[in-house]
């Protein structure tokens, strides 16, 4: 049996590598085309790539609603959204600022090749690390499960009570900024807030995830918590900052689906409707975020009408898909300035973010944010851009390793939730809420929240369960 599985995996992996080589050669061949032809043809290659990767995932029985596949989907959405709109619908006029129209074509071609190549390598790591997801059902008695869930609820509420006031204060400052001057003012309003405070506020999202697991057997409470946090995230999108909220909502949806909210056909139709309304809302926020909250509220009916006249899918692709600008700036920085390879320094500097921004650590933590070294303002990050910034094309090797780690993380979290090993599962939640944002963030954004939350959870376990060794290693 194992021999057959290994043989199937070997054949599938080999076929995938052959396909990647062929597709990359095709991408290079397309570089001789003019702008319109190139945009159209490269769009077909990107879509083919995505479809084939989903196909390989199905062959290897990788669940489509897994963290691994969600990570890949977000890579495509954030890095190629605008390029696909420009390539497949060249006459479409989006409300979104069009990066593709202002970028140098030659640099854009190289950037696109790099993004496709690195996404292929991320997925290769997922393919080679995947195992059969038929997890063994552990014989866990109901008393042990109740004991775990009780401890988890205590941890979740303590983390929530500790972090909620901090996060609300930060978000309130953002809302005030958005009221006065839109998205840029909302960002500027929190620039003076220490990173330590933001990291402590970030505990709230993990706390809510823990509570969703803790109340899995009380679906009414679990659903109420889910609905409240969805409402909160939607309200905070009025600041114009949608990325973190979207990543959080995806993470909450994943936890709910794996614990208490199994999707039936009727629920699926309801979810589709909610997604439609949500995406329309997100597009309104994106288009109007520079004008402030008053503008959005006073012109809301007109904004909704304008959005419904536009294509919901194309507007979503355009509004989310500008992240390619960051790796583009890395490419131009390498070519124009002949910048030397960084040999992973931003990742090493990121380790210093575990410590507060005091003295020399303030400067080190600043150096860890790679996009600050680029020639642009208010830039978002990019996991691809950071890899290329540090290692150039050698970053593809690390992309494979990251793919392996993400898939191991995905399989372990799903396994512990399935086997009702909830104490082990909650240690994965800090990573879950940060790894989805990493697609358009940078490594240093993850380190401090994840490590601090791990320590916080461990301390709470220590004080709330004197028999933690039996509970944890059951």
C-alpha positions in Angstrom: 0.0 0.0 0.0 2.7 2.5 1.0 4.7 1.5 -2.1 1.7 2.3 -4.3 1.1 5.6 -2.6 4.8 6.5 -2.9 4.8 5.5 -6.6 1.7 7.6 -7.3 3.3 10.5 -5.5 6.6 10.1 -7.4 4.8 10.0 -10.7 2.6 13.0 -9.8 5.6 15.1 -8.6 7.6 14.2 -11.7 4.7 15.2 -14.0 4.3 18.5 -12.0 8.1 19.3 -12.3 8.0 18.6 -16.1 4.9 20.9 -16.4 6.6 23.7 -14.5 9.7 23.5 -16.8 7.5 23.6 -19.9 5.4 26.5 -18.6 8.5 28.6 -17.5 9.9 28.1 -21.0 6.6 29.3 -22.5 6.7 32.4 -20.2 10.2 33.2 -21.4 9.2 32.8 -25.1 6.3 35.2 -24.6 8.8 38.0 -23.6 9.3 38.8 -27.3 5.6 39.9 -27.7 4.3 43.4 -27.5 2.4 44.7 -24.5 -1.2 43.7 -25.4 -0.3 40.3 -26.8 2.0 39.6 -23.9 -0.6 40.6 -21.3 -3.2 38.4 -23.0 -1.0 35.3 -23.3 0.7 35.6 -19.9 -2.8 35.7 -18.4 -3.7 32.4 -20.1 -0.5 30.9 -18.7 -1.3 32.1 -15.2 -4.8 30.7 -15.3 -3.5 27.4 -16.7 -0.9 27.3 -13.9 -3.6 27.8 -11.3 -6.0 25.2 -12.7 -3.2 22.6 -13.1 -2.1 23.1 -9.5 -5.6 22.6 -8.3 -5.8 19.5 -10.4 -2.6 18.2 -8.9 -3.9 19.0 -5.4 -7.0 16.9 -6.1 -4.9 14.0 -7.4 -2.9 14.0 -4.2 -6.1 14.4 -2.1 -5.0 17.8 -0.8 -8.2 19.4 0.5 -9.0 22.6 -1.3 -10.1 24.3 1.9 -6.7 23.7 3.6 -4.2 26.4 4.7 -1.8 25.2 1.9 -4.3 25.7 -0.9 -5.6 29.0 0.6 -2.0 30.3 0.8 -1.5 29.5 -3.0 -4.9 31.1 -3.9 -4.0 34.3 -2.1 -0.6 34.4 -3.8 -2.4 34.4 -7.2 -5.0 36.9 -6.1 -2.7 39.4 -4.6 0.1 39.2 -7.2 -1.8 38.7 -10.4 -5.2 40.2 -10.0 -4.5 43.4 -11.9 -2.4 41.7 -14.5 -5.3 39.3 -15.3 -7.8 42.2 -15.6 -5.4 44.1 -18.0 -4.7 41.0 -20.0 -8.1 39.4 -20.4 -10.3 42.6 -20.3 -8.1 45.4 -21.8 -11.0 47.7 -22.3 -12.4 47.4 -18.8 -12.1 50.6 -16.7 -11.7 49.8 -13.1 -12.1 52.2 -10.2 -8.8 50.9 -8.8 -5.4 52.5 -9.5 -3.9 50.5 -12.4 -0.3 49.7 -11.6 0.1 47.6 -14.8 -0.4 50.6 -17.1 2.5 52.6 -15.5 5.1 49.9 -15.1 8.0 49.4 -17.5 7.1 46.4 -19.6 10.5 44.7 -19.6 10.8 44.9 -15.8 7.2 43.8 -15.5 7.9 40.7 -17.7 10.8 39.7 -15.4 8.8 40.3 -12.3 5.9 38.2 -13.6 8.3 35.3 -14.5 9.7 35.5 -10.9 6.3 35.5 -9.3 5.2 32.5 -11.5 8.4 30.6 -10.8 8.3 31.2 -7.0 4.6 30.2 -6.8 5.5 27.0 -8.7 8.2 26.4 -6.1 5.9 27.0 -3.1 3.5 24.5 -4.6 6.3 22.0 -5.3 7.0 22.1 -1.5 3.4 21.4 -0.8 3.4 18.5 -3.3 6.5 16.7 -2.0 5.5 17.1 1.6 2.0 15.9 1.3 0.8 12.8 3.0 -2.5 10.8 3.0 -4.9 12.9 5.0 -6.9 9.9 6.4 -6.1 10.6 10.0 -6.4 7.9 12.6 -9.3 8.4 14.9 -8.0 8.5 18.5 -10.0 7.0 21.3 -10.5 10.2 23.4 -13.1 9.8 26.2 -15.7 12.6 26.6 -14.3 13.6 30.0 -10.9 14.3 28.5 -12.4 16.3 25.7 -14.5 18.3 28.2 -11.4 19.0 30.2 -9.5 20.3 27.2 -12.3 22.5 26.1 -12.8 23.9 29.6 -9.1 24.9 29.8 -9.2 26.3 26.3 -12.2 28.5 27.1 -10.4 29.9 30.1 -7.3 30.6 28.0 -9.4 32.2 25.3 -11.3 34.5 27.6 -8.2 35.7 29.5 -6.4 36.4 26.2 -9.5 38.2 24.9 -10.1 40.4 28.1 -6.3 41.2 28.1 -6.1 42.2 24.4 -9.6 43.5 23.4 -9.2 46.9 25.1 -5.8 47.4 23.4 -7.1 46.4 19.9 -10.2 48.5 20.3 -8.2 51.6 21.3 -5.9 51.1 18.2 -8.9 50.6 15.9 -10.7 53.6 17.4 -7.7 55.8 16.6 -7.7 54.4 13.0 -11.4 55.1 12.7 -10.9 58.7 13.9 -8.2 59.1 11.3 -10.3 57.6 8.6 -13.1 60.1 9.5 -10.8 63.1 9.0 -8.7 62.1 6.1 -9.4 58.6 4.7 -7.0 55.6 4.5 -3.7 57.5 4.6 -4.8 59.4 7.7 -5.9 56.2 9.3 -2.4 54.7 8.7 -0.6 57.9 9.9 -2.8 58.1 13.0 -1.3 54.8 14.4 2.3 55.5 13.3 3.2 56.8 16.8 1.8 53.7 18.5 4.6 51.4 19.7 4.9 48.1 17.9 4.7 46.3 21.2 1.2 47.7 21.8 0.1 46.5 18.3 1.5 43.1 19.0 -0.5 42.8 22.2 -3.7 43.9 20.5 -3.1 41.2 17.9 -3.7 38.6 20.7 -7.4 39.3 20.3 -7.7 37.4 17.0 -6.0 34.3 18.3 -8.2 34.5 21.5 -11.3 34.5 19.3 -10.0 31.5 17.4 -9.4 29.7 20.7 -12.9 30.5 21.9 -14.5 29.2 18.7 -12.8 25.9 19.4 -13.6 26.0 23.1 -17.3 26.4 22.3 -17.4 23.8 19.5 -20.0 21.8 21.4 -22.1 24.8 22.1 -22.8 25.9 18.5 -25.1 28.7 19.5 -22.4 30.5 21.5 -19.7 29.6 18.9 -21.9 31.1 16.1 -22.6 34.2 18.1 -18.9 34.8 18.6 -18.3 34.2 14.9 -21.0 36.6 13.8 -19.8 39.3 16.3 -16.2 39.1 15.1 -17.4 39.2 11.4 -19.3 42.4 12.2 -16.3 43.9 14.0 -14.0 43.2 11.1 -16.5 44.7 8.6 -16.7 47.9 10.7 -13.0 48.1 10.8 -12.8 47.9 7.1 -14.2 51.4 7.0 -10.6 52.5 7.8 -9.7 51.3 4.4 -7.4 48.6 5.7 -9.0 45.4 4.5 -6.0 43.0 4.3 -5.7 42.0 7.9 -9.5 41.7 8.4 -9.8 39.5 5.3 -7.0 37.2 6.5 -8.7 37.0 9.9 -12.1 36.2 8.4 -10.6 33.4 6.3 -8.9 32.0 9.4 -12.1 32.2 11.4 -14.0 30.5 8.6 -11.4 27.7 8.5 -11.7 27.1 12.2 -15.5 27.1 12.1 -15.6 24.7 9.2 -13.3 22.3 10.9 -15.1 22.3 14.3 -18.8 23.3 14.4 -20.0 24.9 11.2 -20.1 22.1 8.5 -21.4 23.5 5.2 -24.5 21.9 3.8 -26.0 22.8 0.4 -28.4 25.3 1.9 -25.6 26.9 3.9 -23.4 27.0 0.8 -26.0 29.1 -1.0 -26.2 31.4 2.0 -22.4 31.7 2.1 -22.3 32.5 -1.6 -24.7 35.3 -1.0 -22.7 36.6 1.9 -19.5 36.5 -0.2 -21.2 38.4 -3.0 -22.4 41.2 -0.6 -19.0 41.1 1.2 -17.0 41.5 -1.9 -19.2 44.4 -3.1 -18.7 46.0 0.3 -14.9 45.5 0.1 -14.7 47.0 -3.3 -16.7 50.1 -2.1 -14.2 50.4 0.8 -11.2 50.1 -1.5 -12.5 52.6 -4.1 -13.5 55.2 -1.5 -11.0 54.7 1.3 -9.0 57.9 0.4 -12.1 60.0 0.9 -12.9 59.0 4.5 -15.8 57.4 6.3 -18.2 60.4 5.9 -17.9 60.2 2.2 -18.7 56.5 2.2 -21.7 56.8 4.5 -23.2 59.8 2.8 -22.8 58.4 -0.7 -23.3 54.7 0.1 -26.4 54.1 -2.2 -24.6 55.6 -5.2 -21.4 53.7 -4.4 -23.4 50.4 -4.3 -25.1 51.2 -7.6 -21.7 52.0 -9.2 -20.3 48.7 -7.9 -23.3 46.7 -9.2 -22.8 48.2 -12.6 -19.2 47.0 -12.6 -18.0 43.4 -12.6 -17.7 42.2 -9.0 -15.1 39.7 -9.9 -12.9 42.1 -12.0 -13.2 44.8 -9.4 -12.1 42.3 -6.7 -9.1 41.2 -8.8 -8.1 44.8 -9.5 -8.5 46.0 -5.9 -6.6 43.1 -4.3 -4.1 42.4 -7.1 -1.6 45.3 -6.9 0.9 43.4 -4.7 3.0 42.7 -7.8 4.2 46.3 -7.5 6.4 45.4 -4.5 8.4 42.6 -6.2 8.5 44.8 -9.3 10.4 47.5 -7.2 12.7 44.8 -6.0 13.5 43.8 -9.6 14.1 47.4 -10.7 16.2 48.1 -7.6 18.4 45.1 -8.4 18.9 46.1 -12.1 19.1 49.9 -11.8 21.1 50.1 -8.6 22.9 46.7 -9.0 22.0 45.9 -5.4 23.9 43.1 -3.9 22.2 40.0 -2.5 21.1 40.4 1.2 21.8 36.7 2.1 18.7 36.5 4.3 19.5 39.5 6.6 15.9 40.7 6.8 14.9 37.2 8.2 17.7 37.4 10.8 16.9 40.9 11.7 13.3 39.8 12.2 14.3 37.6 15.1 15.2 40.7 17.0 11.5 41.8 16.8 10.9 39.3 19.6 12.3 42.0 21.9 10.6 45.4 22.3 11.6 48.3 20.1 14.1 49.8 22.6 17.5 51.3 21.8 19.4 49.5 19.1 16.5 47.0 18.6 14.4 49.9 17.1 16.9 50.2 14.2 17.3 46.5 13.8 13.5 46.0 13.6 13.3 48.7 11.0 16.0 47.0 8.9 13.9 43.8 9.0 11.1 45.5 6.9 12.6 45.0 3.4 10.1 47.3 1.6 11.5 50.3 3.5 14.6 50.0 1.4 12.6 50.2 -1.9 11.9 53.3 -3.9 8.2 53.7 -3.0 5.9 55.0 -0.4 3.3 53.2 1.8 4.3 49.9 0.3 2.8 46.6 1.3 5.0 43.6 1.6 5.2 40.4 -0.5 6.5 37.0 0.5 7.8 36.6 -3.1 9.4 40.1 -3.0 11.1 39.4 0.3 12.6 36.1 -0.9 13.9 37.7 -4.1 15.2 40.7 -2.2 17.3 38.4 0.0 18.4 35.7 -2.3 17.4 36.7 -5.9 16.7 33.5 -7.9 18.2 31.3 -5.2 15.1 32.3 -3.2 13.2 29.6 -5.2 15.0 27.0 -3.0 13.7 28.6 0.1 10.2 28.9 -1.5 10.2 25.1 -1.7 11.1 24.9 2.0 8.4 27.4 2.9 5.9 25.3 0.9 6.9 22.2 2.9 6.6 24.0 6.2 3.2 25.5 5.4 1.9 22.2 4.3 3.2 20.4 7.4 1.6 23.2 9.5 -1.7 22.7 7.5 -1.7 19.0 7.9 -0.9 19.1 11.6 -3.5 21.7 12.5 -6.2 19.7 10.6 -5.0 16.5 12.2 -5.2 17.9 15.8 -8.7 19.4 15.2 -9.9 16.1 13.7 -8.4 14.0 16.5 -9.7 16.4 19.2 -6.2 17.2 20.4 -7.4 20.8 21.0 -4.6 21.8 23.4 -2.0 21.1 20.7 -4.2 22.8 18.0 -4.4 26.2 19.8 -0.6 26.5 19.6 -1.0 26.6 15.8 -3.5 29.4 15.8 -1.0 32.3 16.2 0.7 31.0 13.0 -2.6 30.6 11.2 -3.6 34.2 11.7 -0.3 35.5 10.5 0.7 33.1 7.7 -2.3 34.1 5.5 -1.2 37.8 5.8 2.4 36.8 5.0 1.4 36.6 1.4 1.4 40.4 1.2 3.4 41.1 4.3 6.9 40.4 5.5 8.5 37.9 7.8 9.0 40.3 10.7 5.2 40.9 10.8 4.9 37.3 12.1 7.7 36.7 14.5 6.7 38.9 17.5 3.0 38.1 17.5 3.6 34.3 17.1 6.3 34.0 19.7 4.6 36.2 22.3 1.3 34.4 21.9 3.0 31.1 22.2 4.6 32.2 25.5 1.3 33.7 26.8 -0.6 30.5 26.0 2.1 28.3 27.6 2.0 30.4 30.8 -1.7 30.2 31.1 -1.6 26.4 30.6 1.0 26.2 33.3 -1.1 28.1 35.9 -4.5 26.7 34.8 -3.7 23.1 34.5 -1.3 21.6 37.0 -1.6 18.3 35.2 -0.6 20.0 31.9 1.8 17.2 31.0 -0.9 14.6 31.0 -3.3 17.0 29.3 -0.8 18.0 26.6 0.8 14.7 25.9 -2.3 12.6 26.3 
